[in-house]
């Protein structure tokens, strides 16, 4: 599943002749992609979320999460981006957009990724519940700065 905007871009690209591609990228794709911090920050603003609440719900350390959000951490780990996406209660499509900016997609043929994808579709956003689900299925929990201690001791 892809966002409506991405679907429109795919449809447009299908119709472009090779000789017009340079003009297309100049006119249509001239704006740079947002950074992961810009994407997450915009998501927080556009969805009236509290950064402090998102960070609290992500299981990340306050310093690390703020470093991601303010752009000081330009290449956060995949698990930490997933944790932030879950904490923001993103749709699967929005989470995929965030992960694509980090060049780290979820693959449905990977067992752990399939479990994480299921959590997004089932709206299981609590990091502890996600980690418990992963653990119950013999899969590695999401690595955050403050890992879910009950899962690792359980």
Secondary structure, DSSP 4 states (H G I P E B T S, - for coil): ---HHHHHHHHHHHH--GGGHHHHHHHHS-SPPPPHHHHHHHHHHHTT--HHHHHHHHT--HHHHHHHHTTS-SS--HHHHHHHHHHTT--HHHHHHHHHHTT----TTSHHHHHHHHHHHTT---HHHHHHHHHHTT-PPPP-TT--HHHHH-
